[in-house]
Amino acid sequence: MGLKNWIFKNWALFLYLMLSVFAILPFFDSGFFPIHDSVQVTRVFEMAKSLSSGMFPVRWVADLGYGYGYPLFNFYSVPPYYMGGVLVLIGLSALFATKVVFVFAIILSGVSMYFFVKQFFGNLPALVSSLVYLYFPYHAVNIYVRGDLAELFAYAFLPLVFLFLFKLHYLYREKSVEGKRAVFYILGLSLSLALVVISHNLSFFILMLFVVPLMVVSFLISSSRKYLAFVYISSLSLAFLLSSFYAIPAVLEMGYTNVLSQVGGGAHYPDHFVCIGQLWDSVWGFGGSTKGCLDGMSFRLGKVNIVFSIFSLAIYLFWYRKFKKTRFIINTSFLFLFVSTFMILPYSLFIWKLIPFVDFLQFPWRFLNISGFFVSVTLGIFVFLISSIIKESLKYLTVVFVALIILSTFYTNTKLFTFQQQLFLDSNYFTSTENIKNIFSKISDEYLPSSFENKAPAREGGLIMVEVGKVDVLGFDDKRFNRLNIEIDAKTNSSFFVNRTFFPSWKTYVNGEKTNTFEKDGKVYFSLPKGEYSIDLILSETKIEIVANILSLIGIVTIVVVIISRRLDKFYAKKTS
């Protein structure tokens, strides 16, 4: 297919791109704006710094943690920061690179939704769903209130997961299955799931509460159960391999950090259910979530979305026999919209108590990401239903309804896509070492060890803090934050801290001989007799991280081998034809 034909076939996508500009206009203003997670620019800068040191995969950041550093990207979303870090390395400022990453995630959400809906319902429904998904109110909350890049990326990849999942379902409903398409869908599903995992593990946790039951039902009603079981297991296994470099250390090395302090307390899920009236309408604000119905931020589904979803369901129930081919995806969309919305409300508390590890979710309103997805799909379904049941002479009514939904969405939601106030700050504000240590480290320090004490910023140029005795620093080399050499003269038997956060990935050498790495108060700690020493600290990878990297490499090699083998099959097929 030529480029001209492709553009003509996807005219709705180009219209979406033109209409999406209203969601990102504030990013073209100078400076930045206040958000809950105001460390975003700093994280992008720190990622670039780690990449420039030769670290890959990046796990450690040098300056956060009050200047002691910590393994941020061992536990926190990586795709947005890799993208931002690379942009910084090619010459963009950290602030501008962060804006580019935000804009990319925002636009990508509607693009992925477009391709999902178009595959099953056509161009006009895809246009409606993509715009509703883009301008969904909670999407605006994540952008301009919370500033949560991790959830924004997960939100953008959700439609791709369901695209390949439904493609596999419909493929295996048939008795004869085309193997080449099946392989493509398996790879697509695996990669999409892996991207959600490494973008926001909590979103993946929520997603699997829907994906696993969907796979089970799909398997039960399939005419090719044996093959479909293999396909789903292969997809999940490959997704696990691809995301292992991040997912395995995030789970198994969590105990070295203070992450568990974020569970419970002010973020205990029973205190953050949404009142049912807030789904219809709730006051727009830039504050936080509180117990009760008077939150400082909005959790609305949107009046337009609710009304048209009800219309869509009513039309479908009346004419459902007409839609046998798409019945499974339509039924699933309505059911999952109801379930995801129900999980936000306090009536679902009994279900929450049955789910393992649910305390980590903290806020039931995180399910709005799933609700936003399925409410957008149901509005696309509404357009599809209308266009399917009206007479040929009244086809123009479909365009009327499309225009009505889009105009209503713009009228009610585009005003939400703006910041509270403009901050005329340049990139240096977010990247200066002093501000990182004294301001941004206080905002998010849960990846420090739970035993970490004395959160006063590490002294500039002061590599050690003497606890007992007298120690003179004769020289040091800290040009690369992941390799540190200190020459000392211990005048007496001495104990001292090195200004680095303790983590098992630090390897220590004293006068060239490897020694055990000791920890005290969450920092690297030495206790040495009188004498002169050359101390080396080298940031390497733990055994868990090495195994995780190997598993991800196996996943990548698997994909490459499959793609190459398919290419060779095509090549030899042409040769023999």
RODO-2510 file (C-alpha; in nm, 4 decimals, decimal comma):
residues 577
     n   res          X          Y          Z
     1     m     0,0000     0,0000     0,0000
     2     g     0,1419     0,3387    -0,1029
     3     l     0,1765     0,6265     0,1417
     4     k    -0,1027     0,8213    -0,0294
     5     n    -0,3435     0,5279    -0,0002
     6     w    -0,2450     0,4698     0,3634
     7     i    -0,3129     0,8348     0,4495
     8     f    -0,6482     0,8202     0,2725
     9     k    -0,7388     0,5006     0,4554
    10     n    -0,6437     0,6520     0,7922
    11     w    -0,7884     0,9999     0,7436
    12     a    -0,9511     0,9801     1,0890
    13     l    -0,6089     0,9374     1,2505
    14     f    -0,4855     1,2611     1,0928
    15     l    -0,8003     1,4388     1,2072
    16     y    -0,7342     1,3054     1,5578
    17     l    -0,3778     1,4408     1,5482
    18     m    -0,5056     1,7845     1,4476
    19     l    -0,7689     1,7899     1,7242
    20     s    -0,5279     1,6603     1,9890
    21     v    -0,3360     1,9880     1,9970
    22     f    -0,5684     2,1325     2,2629
    23     a    -0,4515     1,8675     2,5099
    24     i    -0,0868     1,9715     2,4856
    25     l    -0,0958     2,3497     2,4311
    26     p     0,0279     2,4328     2,7863
    27     f     0,3532     2,2493     2,7151
    28     f     0,4401     2,5128     2,4546
    29     d     0,4491     2,7825     2,7229
    30     s     0,7809     2,8775     2,8788
    31     g     0,8787     2,7370     3,2159
    32     f     0,6743     2,4631     3,3762
    33     f     0,3776     2,4246     3,6109
    34     p     0,3210     2,2802     3,9593
    35     i     0,2314     1,9101     3,9725
    36     h     0,2189     1,6614     4,2582
    37     d     0,5167     1,4670     4,1223
    38     s     0,7414     1,7642     4,0589
    39     v     1,0567     1,5509     4,0357
    40     q     0,9936     1,4606     3,6711
    41     v     1,2492     1,6952     3,5151
    42     t     1,5072     1,5945     3,7742
    43     r     1,4513     1,2240     3,7035
    44     v     1,5020     1,2817     3,3308
    45     f     1,8244     1,4685     3,4080
    46     e     1,9447     1,1928     3,6416
    47     m     1,8672     0,9265     3,3800
    48     a     2,0809     1,1151     3,1268
    49     k     2,3604     1,1409     3,3804
    50     s     2,3494     0,7668     3,4481
    51     l     2,3430     0,6832     3,0770
    52     s     2,6396     0,9100     3,0130
    53     s     2,8374     0,7175     3,2762
    54     g     2,7927     0,3988     3,0705
    55     m     2,5338     0,2365     3,2985
    56     f     2,2828     0,0125     3,1184
    57     p     2,0293    -0,0868     3,2173
    58     v     2,0141     0,2187     3,4387
    59     r     1,9301     0,1381     3,7992
    60     w     2,1046     0,4062     4,0044
    61     v     2,0803     0,7864     4,0171
    62     a     2,3597     0,9935     4,1631
    63     d     2,2107     1,3023     4,3263
    64     l     1,8627     1,2164     4,4546
    65     g     1,8419     1,0744     4,8051
    66     y     1,9883     1,3973     4,9465
    67     g     2,3021     1,3514     4,7377
    68     y     2,3713     0,9959     4,8544
    69     g     2,2086     0,8416     4,5464
    70     y     1,9751     0,5434     4,5323
    71     p     1,8523     0,2716     4,2904
    72     l     1,5521     0,4683     4,1606
    73     f     1,5178     0,2920     3,8257
    74     n     1,5433    -0,0476     3,9880
    75     f     1,1896     0,0136     4,1123
    76     y     1,0386     0,3039     3,9213
    77     s     0,9060     0,3411     3,5657
    78     v     1,1781     0,3400     3,3012
    79     p     1,0394     0,4023     2,9450
    80     p     0,9627     0,7753     2,9846
    81     y     1,2988     0,8442     3,1451
    82     y     1,5020     0,6479     2,8914
    83     m     1,3316     0,8519     2,6234
    84     g     1,3935     1,1786     2,8101
    85     g     1,7496     1,0825     2,9009
    86     v     1,8397     1,0133     2,5372
    87     l     1,6906     1,3491     2,4352
    88     v     1,9103     1,5221     2,6942
    89     l     2,2178     1,3383     2,5676
    90     i     2,1558     1,4618     2,2120
    91     g     2,1435     1,8212     2,3331
    92     l     1,7983     1,9127     2,4656
    93     s     1,7615     2,0699     2,8076
    94     a     1,6156     1,8433     3,0755
    95     l     1,3058     2,0640     3,0989
    96     f     1,2382     2,0618     2,7244
    97     a     1,3086     1,6874     2,7031
    98     t     1,0554     1,6258     2,9818
    99     k     0,7936     1,8278     2,7961
   100     v     0,8571     1,6231     2,4816
   101     v     0,8099     1,3003     2,6792
   102     f     0,4809     1,4263     2,8257
   103     v     0,3529     1,5293     2,4834
   104     f     0,4540     1,1959     2,3312
   105     a     0,2670     0,9968     2,5979
   106     i    -0,0423     1,2173     2,5707
   107     i    -0,0685     1,1883     2,1913
   108     l     0,0225     0,8174     2,1891
   109     s    -0,2780     0,7309     2,4064
   110     g    -0,5250     0,8351     2,1365
   111     v    -0,3180     0,6891     1,8541
   112     s    -0,3117     0,3451     2,0154
   113     m    -0,6851     0,3721     2,0890
   114     y    -0,7478     0,4654     1,7266
   115     f    -0,5791     0,1507     1,5962
   116     f    -0,7613    -0,0657     1,8501
   117     v    -1,1127     0,0577     1,7667
   118     k    -1,0509     0,0853     1,3928
   119     q    -0,9619    -0,2841     1,3742
   120     f    -1,3066    -0,3865     1,4955
   121     f    -1,5468    -0,0983     1,4271
   122     g    -1,4060     0,1327     1,1576
   123     n    -1,2777     0,4869     1,1115
   124     l    -1,5562     0,7005     1,2598
   125     p    -1,5860     0,4973     1,5814
   126     a    -1,2047     0,5049     1,6049
   127     l    -1,2022     0,8835     1,5754
   128     v    -1,4613     0,9188     1,8513
   129     s    -1,2933     0,6697     2,0861
   130     s    -0,9459     0,8182     2,0379
   131     l    -1,0633     1,1715     2,1184
   132     v    -1,2737     1,0602     2,4164
   133     y    -0,9747     0,8601     2,5472
   134     l    -0,7395     1,1521     2,4987
   135     y    -0,9731     1,4026     2,6657
   136     f    -1,0914     1,1704     2,9425
   137     p    -1,0986     1,3772     3,2674
   138     y    -0,8708     1,1466     3,4661
   139     h    -0,6173     1,1748     3,1833
   140     a    -0,6103     1,5488     3,2536
   141     v    -0,5673     1,4742     3,6255
   142     n    -0,2646     1,2557     3,5541
   143     i    -0,1113     1,5212     3,3284
   144     y    -0,1797     1,8581     3,4872
   145     v    -0,2582     1,7705     3,8493
   146     r    -0,0586     1,4620     3,9439
   147     g     0,2037     1,4871     3,6666
   148     d     0,2375     1,1087     3,6715
   149     l     0,4502     1,0101     3,3709
   150     a     0,4488     0,6439     3,4712
   151     e     0,0684     0,6148     3,4592
   152     l     0,0548     0,8241     3,1420
   153     f     0,2748     0,5746     2,9594
   154     a     0,0800     0,2764     3,0934
   155     y    -0,2443     0,4486     2,9859
   156     a    -0,1021     0,4923     2,6364
   157     f    -0,0166     0,1223     2,6025
   158     l    -0,3461    -0,0200     2,7388
   159     p    -0,5268    -0,0131     2,4006
   160     l    -0,2456    -0,2120     2,2393
   161     v    -0,2799    -0,4878     2,4991
   162     f    -0,6499    -0,5262     2,4275
   163     l    -0,5975    -0,4902     2,0516
   164     f    -0,3741    -0,7971     2,0323
   165     l    -0,5719    -0,9843     2,2958
   166     f    -0,8978    -0,9519     2,1025
   167     k    -0,7193    -1,0217     1,7734
   168     l    -0,5966    -1,3531     1,9116
   169     h    -0,9414    -1,4347     2,0467
   170     y    -1,1140    -1,3794     1,7124
   171     l    -0,8359    -1,5564     1,5258
   172     y    -0,8787    -1,8709     1,7318
   173     r    -1,2563    -1,8640     1,7201
   174     e    -1,2087    -1,9913     1,3658
   175     k    -1,1186    -2,3538     1,2996
   176     s    -0,8433    -2,2673     1,0506
   177     v    -0,5821    -2,0311     1,1846
   178     e    -0,3215    -1,8434     0,9836
   179     g     0,0057    -1,9043     1,1687
   180     k     0,1817    -1,5899     1,0465
   181     r    -0,0865    -1,3611     1,1871
   182     a    -0,0903    -1,5545     1,5142
   183     v     0,2843    -1,5035     1,5617
   184     f     0,2522    -1,1296     1,4949
   185     y    -0,0295    -1,0974     1,7490
   186     i     0,1615    -1,2994     2,0096
   187     l     0,4644    -1,0727     1,9735
   188     g     0,2412    -0,7644     1,9867
   189     l     0,0609    -0,8788     2,3012
   190     s     0,3857    -0,9747     2,4734
   191     l     0,5552    -0,6464     2,3947
   192     s     0,2489    -0,4416     2,4962
   193     l     0,2176    -0,6213     2,8300
   194     a     0,5897    -0,5769     2,8955
   195     l     0,5650    -0,2040     2,8203
   196     v     0,2841    -0,1671     3,0754
   197     v     0,4901    -0,3561     3,3358
   198     i     0,7988    -0,1398     3,3000
   199     s     0,5934     0,1796     3,2691
   200     h     0,3818     0,1380     3,5826
   201     n     0,3744    -0,1897     3,7706
   202     l     0,0593    -0,0940     3,9631
   203     s    -0,1269    -0,0335     3,6356
   204     f    -0,0115    -0,3782     3,5240
   205     f    -0,1428    -0,5285     3,8480
   206     i    -0,4840    -0,3719     3,7807
   207     l    -0,4723    -0,4671     3,4129
   208     m    -0,4169    -0,8342     3,4905
   209     l    -0,7352    -0,8387     3,6988
   210     f    -0,9109    -0,7962     3,3628
   211     v    -0,6728    -0,9691     3,1218
   212     v    -0,6576    -1,3047     3,3024
   213     p    -1,0392    -1,3503     3,3290
   214     l    -1,0698    -1,2417     2,9659
   215     m    -0,8154    -1,5035     2,8599
   216     v    -0,9980    -1,7712     3,0604
   217     v    -1,3367    -1,6900     2,9033
   218     s    -1,1805    -1,6668     2,5579
   219     f    -1,0246    -2,0106     2,6101
   220     l    -1,3523    -2,1647     2,7256
   221     i    -1,5524    -2,0490     2,4224
   222     s    -1,2791    -2,1092     2,1643
   223     s    -1,3015    -2,3869     1,9080
   224     s    -0,9189    -2,4185     1,9200
   225     r    -0,8566    -2,4434     2,2939
   226     k    -0,5317    -2,6359     2,2714
   227     y    -0,3709    -2,3753     2,0455
   228     l    -0,5191    -2,0766     2,2277
   229     a    -0,3891    -2,2001     2,5631
   230     f    -0,0417    -2,2285     2,4105
   231     v    -0,0737    -1,8801     2,2580
   232     y    -0,1773    -1,7121     2,5832
   233     i     0,0864    -1,8911     2,7910
   234     s     0,3514    -1,8036     2,5306
   235     s     0,2448    -1,4368     2,5307
   236     l     0,2532    -1,4073     2,9095
   237     s     0,5852    -1,5915     2,9308
   238     l     0,7487    -1,3741     2,6671
   239     a     0,6125    -1,0593     2,8358
   240     f     0,7656    -1,1826     3,1622
   241     l     1,1028    -1,2389     2,9954
   242     l     1,1055    -0,8976     2,8283
   243     s     1,0228    -0,7136     3,1508
   244     s     1,2385    -0,9273     3,3819
   245     f     1,5300    -0,6810     3,3922
   246     y     1,2982    -0,4441     3,5764
   247     a     1,0208    -0,6574     3,7287
   248     i     1,2331    -0,9169     3,9112
   249     p     1,4617    -0,6732     4,1002
   250     a     1,1609    -0,4468     4,1688
   251     v     0,9990    -0,7322     4,3613
   252     l     1,2930    -0,9244     4,5060
   253     e     1,5071    -0,6255     4,6087
   254     m     1,2274    -0,4123     4,7471
   255     g     1,3284    -0,5075     5,1009
   256     y     1,6442    -0,2968     5,0748
   257     t     1,4322     0,0187     5,0424
   258     n     1,1640     0,2005     5,2388
   259     v     0,8933     0,1417     4,9746
   260     l     0,6704    -0,0444     5,2203
   261     s     0,6346     0,2809     5,4164
   262     q     0,4100     0,4018     5,1322
   263     v     0,1581     0,1250     5,2053
   264     g    -0,1152     0,2142     5,4525
   265     g    -0,1163     0,5332     5,6549
   266     g    -0,2519     0,8220     5,4511
   267     a    -0,2583     0,6019     5,1406
   268     h    -0,4707     0,3195     5,2828
   269     y    -0,7177     0,2164     5,0131
   270     p    -1,0384     0,2059     5,2278
   271     d    -0,9949     0,5812     5,2854
   272     h    -0,9824     0,6676     4,9146
   273     f    -1,2933     0,5200     4,7583
   274     v    -1,4822     0,7595     4,5328
   275     c    -1,8372     0,8659     4,6156
   276     i    -2,0782     0,7685     4,3396
   277     g    -2,1811     1,1308     4,2770
   278     q    -1,8192     1,2200     4,2033
   279     l    -1,8307     1,0005     3,8921
   280     w    -2,1032     1,2208     3,7454
   281     d    -1,9409     1,5451     3,8478
   282     s    -1,6860     1,6593     4,1041
   283     v    -1,5192     1,9932     4,1566
   284     w    -1,2023     2,0302     3,9542
   285     g    -0,9019     2,0967     4,1744
   286     f    -0,5260     2,0622     4,2000
   287     g    -0,5142     1,9175     4,5503
   288     g    -0,4989     1,5598     4,6721
   289     s    -0,7179     1,2647     4,7597
   290     t    -0,8790     1,2620     5,1034
   291     k    -1,1228     1,0505     5,2993
   292     g    -1,4844     1,1233     5,2100
   293     c    -1,6358     1,3104     4,9173
   294     l    -1,4539     1,6431     4,9401
   295     d    -1,1329     1,5554     4,7580
   296     g    -0,8999     1,8206     4,6232
   297     m    -0,8931     1,6509     4,2828
   298     s    -1,1681     1,5311     4,0493
   299     f    -1,2635     1,1701     3,9730
   300     r    -1,5383     1,2307     3,7199
   301     l    -1,6166     0,9921     3,4362
   302     g    -1,7820     1,2830     3,2593
   303     k    -2,1509     1,3490     3,1982
   304     v    -2,1192     1,3134     2,8212
   305     n    -1,9411     0,9800     2,8576
   306     i    -2,1972     0,8412     3,1007
   307     v    -2,4988     0,9514     2,8932
   308     f    -2,3702     0,8139     2,5632
   309     s    -2,2536     0,4902     2,7283
   310     i    -2,6082     0,4356     2,8555
   311     f    -2,7491     0,5106     2,5086
   312     s    -2,4960     0,2696     2,3597
   313     l    -2,5947    -0,0095     2,5994
   314     a    -2,9677     0,0465     2,5390
   315     i    -2,9270     0,0298     2,1592
   316     y    -2,7124    -0,2801     2,1827
   317     l    -2,9538    -0,4658     2,4108
   318     f    -3,2382    -0,3933     2,1685
   319     w    -3,0494    -0,5005     1,8525
   320     y    -2,7850    -0,7377     1,9963
   321     r    -2,8783    -1,0238     1,7574
   322     k    -2,7591    -0,8063     1,4699
   323     f    -2,4008    -0,7957     1,6008
   324     k    -2,2942    -1,1580     1,6259
   325     k    -1,9425    -1,1005     1,4883
   326     t    -1,8546    -0,8240     1,7359
   327     r    -2,0668    -0,9488     2,0261
   328     f    -1,7726    -1,0735     2,2331
   329     i    -1,5807    -0,7460     2,2311
   330     i    -1,8984    -0,5402     2,2867
   331     n    -2,0101    -0,7587     2,5789
   332     t    -1,6623    -0,7423     2,7293
   333     s    -1,6449    -0,3633     2,6962
   334     f    -1,9739    -0,3024     2,8758
   335     l    -1,8962    -0,5592     3,1467
   336     f    -1,5453    -0,4293     3,2131
   337     l    -1,6669    -0,0692     3,2175
   338     f    -1,9115    -0,1646     3,4914
   339     v    -1,6561    -0,3717     3,6874
   340     s    -1,3769    -0,1124     3,6710
   341     t    -1,6142     0,1635     3,7791
   342     f    -1,7580    -0,0526     4,0572
   343     m    -1,4031    -0,1105     4,1902
   344     i    -1,3681     0,2644     4,2439
   345     l    -1,6726     0,2785     4,4726
   346     p    -1,6898     0,1792     4,8423
   347     y    -1,9441    -0,0942     4,7618
   348     s    -1,6538    -0,2998     4,6227
   349     l    -1,4684    -0,3168     4,9556
   350     f    -1,5519    -0,6862     4,9985
   351     i    -1,3781    -0,7605     4,6660
   352     w    -1,0723    -0,5548     4,7584
   353     k    -1,0301    -0,7633     5,0738
   354     l    -1,0087    -1,0788     4,8612
   355     i    -0,7294    -0,9560     4,6304
   356     p    -0,3706    -1,0405     4,7408
   357     f    -0,1240    -0,7511     4,7791
   358     v    -0,4041    -0,5009     4,7205
   359     d    -0,2567    -0,2589     4,9766
   360     f     0,0085    -0,1652     4,7205
   361     l    -0,2582    -0,0095     4,4956
   362     q    -0,3218     0,2565     4,7640
   363     f    -0,5964     0,4405     4,5731
   364     p    -0,9078     0,2720     4,4267
   365     w    -0,9436     0,5590     4,1796
   366     r    -0,6449     0,4168     3,9885
   367     f    -0,9115     0,1972     3,8233
   368     l    -1,0189     0,5112     3,6359
   369     n    -0,7494     0,4252     3,3809
   370     i    -0,9438     0,1102     3,2933
   371     s    -1,2790     0,2899     3,3138
   372     g    -1,1438     0,5570     3,0809
   373     f    -1,0407     0,2929     2,8316
   374     f    -1,3733     0,1107     2,8234
   375     v    -1,5933     0,4202     2,8359
   376     s    -1,4035     0,5444     2,5299
   377     v    -1,4601     0,2111     2,3561
   378     t    -1,8321     0,2165     2,4373
   379     l    -1,8703     0,5593     2,2773
   380     g    -1,7006     0,4236     1,9667
   381     i    -1,9386     0,1281     1,9850
   382     f    -2,2291     0,3740     2,0006
   383     v    -2,1230     0,5234     1,6663
   384     f    -2,0776     0,1739     1,5217
   385     l    -2,4248     0,0658     1,6386
   386     i    -2,5931     0,3783     1,5024
   387     s    -2,4242     0,3434     1,1625
   388     s    -2,5245    -0,0247     1,1485
   389     i    -2,8955     0,0079     1,2294
   390     i    -3,0052     0,3254     1,0503
   391     k    -3,1292     0,3198     0,6939
   392     e    -2,8983     0,4036     0,4063
   393     s    -3,0889     0,7264     0,3387
   394     l    -3,0205     0,8418     0,6966
   395     k    -2,6467     0,7673     0,7053
   396     y    -2,5759     1,1362     0,7566
   397     l    -2,7122     1,0924     1,1117
   398     t    -2,3988     0,8987     1,1997
   399     v    -2,1886     1,2047     1,1198
   400     v    -2,4303     1,4171     1,3243
   401     f    -2,3823     1,1929     1,6300
   402     v    -2,0053     1,1889     1,5799
   403     a    -1,9993     1,5681     1,5687
   404     l    -2,2237     1,5864     1,8747
   405     i    -1,9984     1,3614     2,0823
   406     i    -1,6796     1,5382     1,9746
   407     l    -1,8194     1,8876     2,0307
   408     s    -1,9638     1,7870     2,3698
   409     t    -1,6319     1,6334     2,4700
   410     f    -1,4442     1,9457     2,3660
   411     y    -1,6884     2,1755     2,5423
   412     t    -1,6756     1,9883     2,8735
   413     n    -1,3210     1,8516     2,8858
   414     t    -1,0668     2,0612     2,6944
   415     k    -1,0833     2,3270     2,9667
   416     l    -0,9478     2,0658     3,2102
   417     f    -0,6255     2,0303     3,0113
   418     t    -0,4443     2,3245     3,1593
   419     f    -0,2204     2,3994     3,4540
   420     q    -0,3039     2,5707     3,7818
   421     q    -0,0389     2,8381     3,7333
   422     q     0,2676     2,8993     3,5214
   423     l     0,6088     2,8775     3,6854
   424     f     0,8743     3,0749     3,5011
   425     l     1,1575     2,8375     3,5849
   426     d     1,4386     2,7292     3,3566
   427     s     1,5952     2,3860     3,3359
   428     n     1,8752     2,4794     3,5776
   429     y     1,6267     2,5049     3,8641
   430     f     1,5435     2,1345     3,8300
   431     t     1,8975     2,0128     3,7629
   432     s     2,1188     2,2093     4,0015
   433     t     2,2861     1,9760     4,2500
   434     e     2,1881     2,1980     4,5391
   435     n     1,8166     2,1921     4,4513
   436     i     1,8193     1,8194     4,3872
   437     k     1,9681     1,7533     4,7294
   438     n     1,7667     2,0063     4,9268
   439     i     1,4300     2,0312     4,7477
   440     f     1,3539     1,7432     4,5123
   441     s     1,5005     1,4702     4,7333
   442     k     1,2388     1,5475     4,9977
   443     i     0,9501     1,4888     4,7562
   444     s     1,0290     1,1232     4,6895
   445     d     1,2766     0,9399     4,9112
   446     e     1,1054     0,6010     4,9547
   447     y     1,3829     0,4237     4,7630
   448     l     1,6337     0,4959     5,0372
   449     p     1,6935     0,2130     5,2864
   450     s     1,4422     0,1967     5,5725
   451     s     1,7359     0,2345     5,8131
   452     f     1,8529     0,5572     5,6493
   453     e     1,9099     0,8270     5,9101
   454     n     2,0259     1,1869     5,9092
   455     k     1,8647     1,3125     5,5887
   456     a     2,0802     1,6234     5,5844
   457     p     2,2191     1,6600     5,2307
   458     a     2,5613     1,5103     5,1666
   459     r     2,8285     1,7751     5,1870
   460     e     2,9632     1,9030     4,8568
   461     g     3,3002     1,7384     4,8034
   462     g     3,2853     1,5682     5,1436
   463     l     3,3079     1,1996     5,0580
   464     i     3,3220     1,0648     5,4125
   465     m     3,1714     1,1402     5,7526
   466     v     3,3903     1,0266     6,0430
   467     e     3,2043     0,8668     6,3330
   468     v     3,5000     0,7553     6,5500
   469     g     3,8705     0,8504     6,5313
   470     k     4,0575     1,0870     6,3020
   471     v     4,0761     1,0404     5,9240
   472     d     4,2511     1,2595     5,6683
   473     v     4,1472     1,2352     5,3017
   474     l     4,4685     1,2331     5,0965
   475     g     4,2958     1,2263     4,7569
   476     f     3,9890     1,1051     4,5768
   477     d     3,8449     1,0347     4,2323
   478     d     3,4657     1,0666     4,1986
   479     k     3,4385     1,1771     3,8354
   480     r     3,2126     0,8786     3,7703
   481     f     2,9498     0,8435     4,0409
   482     n     2,9395     0,4658     3,9988
   483     r     3,3151     0,4262     4,0611
   484     l     3,4660     0,5971     4,3625
   485     n     3,8261     0,5950     4,4893
   486     i     3,9307     0,7519     4,8208
   487     e     4,2854     0,7678     4,9561
   488     i     4,2818     0,8094     5,3354
   489     d     4,5158     0,8234     5,6300
   490     a     4,3469     0,6870     5,9445
   491     k     4,5456     0,8508     6,2263
   492     t     4,3733     0,6223     6,4766
   493     n     4,1437     0,3208     6,4705
   494     s     3,8511     0,4810     6,2908
   495     s     3,4940     0,4257     6,1776
   496     f     3,3389     0,6379     5,9047
   497     f     3,0556     0,6601     5,6542
   498     v     3,1073     0,7002     5,2812
   499     n     2,8474     0,9407     5,1409
   500     r     2,6747     0,6734     4,9362
   501     t     2,3485     0,4932     5,0084
   502     f     2,3977     0,1287     5,0967
   503     f     2,2752    -0,1258     4,8454
   504     p     2,4035    -0,4788     4,7710
   505     s     2,5231    -0,3669     4,4274
   506     w     2,8121    -0,1725     4,5856
   507     k     3,1363    -0,3731     4,5780
   508     t     3,4113    -0,2493     4,8104
   509     y     3,7872    -0,2956     4,7887
   510     v     4,0463    -0,1942     5,0464
   511     n     4,4040    -0,1718     4,9138
   512     g     4,2940    -0,3763     4,6134
   513     e     4,1401    -0,6603     4,8131
   514     k     3,7655    -0,7218     4,7972
   515     t     3,5943    -0,6789     5,1334
   516     n     3,2405    -0,7188     5,2603
   517     t     3,0246    -0,4116     5,2180
   518     f     2,8889    -0,3015     5,5537
   519     e     2,5841    -0,0889     5,6218
   520     k     2,4954     0,1442     5,9057
   521     d     2,2143     0,3995     5,9119
   522     g     2,1478     0,3150     5,5458
   523     k     2,4950     0,4209     5,4267
   524     v     2,8163     0,2405     5,3274
   525     y     3,0231     0,2020     5,6450
   526     f     3,3907     0,1229     5,7182
   527     s     3,5701     0,0393     6,0395
   528     l     3,9494     0,0271     5,9914
   529     p     4,2590     0,0199     6,2124
   530     k     4,5209     0,2918     6,2016
   531     g     4,6952     0,3141     5,8643
   532     e     4,6823     0,4408     5,5074
   533     y     4,4247     0,2935     5,2700
   534     s     4,3078     0,3102     4,9129
   535     i     3,9347     0,2423     4,9134
   536     d     3,7392     0,1657     4,5966
   537     l     3,3604     0,1518     4,5676
   538     i     3,2292     0,0080     4,2415
   539     l     2,8621     0,0023     4,1568
   540     s     2,7952    -0,3300     3,9865
   541     e     2,4889    -0,5506     3,9598
   542     t     2,3582    -0,8004     4,2107
   543     k     2,3107    -1,1673     4,1210
   544     i     1,9366    -1,1071     4,1037
   545     e     1,9861    -0,8206     3,8569
   546     i     2,2256    -1,0244     3,6427
   547     v     1,9802    -1,3135     3,6178
   548     a     1,6993    -1,0669     3,5389
   549     n     1,9084    -0,9103     3,2610
   550     i     1,9802    -1,2523     3,1105
   551     l     1,6103    -1,3405     3,1095
   552     s     1,5262    -1,0157     2,9282
   553     l     1,8044    -1,0806     2,6798
   554     i     1,6545    -1,4253     2,6134
   555     g     1,3192    -1,2548     2,5478
   556     i     1,4745    -1,0070     2,3035
   557     v     1,6681    -1,2818     2,1220
   558     t     1,3475    -1,4855     2,0958
   559     i     1,1691    -1,1977     1,9225
   560     v     1,4628    -1,1344     1,6874
   561     v     1,4870    -1,5036     1,5950
   562     v     1,1121    -1,5262     1,5284
   563     i     1,1170    -1,2126     1,3094
   564     i     1,4222    -1,3295     1,1135
   565     s     1,2752    -1,6768     1,0613
   566     r     0,9526    -1,5233     0,9300
   567     r     1,1512    -1,3011     0,6943
   568     l     1,3446    -1,6020     0,5670
   569     d     1,0206    -1,7945     0,5140
   570     k     0,8902    -1,5110     0,2958
   571     f     1,2198    -1,4916     0,1072
   572     y     1,2300    -1,8640     0,0257
   573     a     0,8591    -1,8620    -0,0626
   574     k     0,9264    -1,5957    -0,3262
   575     k     1,2294    -1,7877    -0,4568
   576     t     1,0306    -2,1078    -0,5071
   577     s     0,7206    -1,9432    -0,6544
***
